[in-house]
């Protein structure tokens, strides 16, 4: 998966798919208010994505479906 995660965490990642870019941007803004995401918002061949973590360190990838 690109971009690759630079913080390996526990070795797993949960992907949450959004139906549109607006949802991804809203979630990105909310996660940024809690602290910086693990990976910045980037555009990929499938749409926009970013990676955040929950309080236990699990990686959460929010991604746009096209």
Secondary structure, DSSP 8 states (H G I E B T S, - for coil): --S--SS-TTS-EEEEEESSHHHHHHHHHHHHHHS--SEEEEEETTEEEEEEE-TT--EEEEEE--
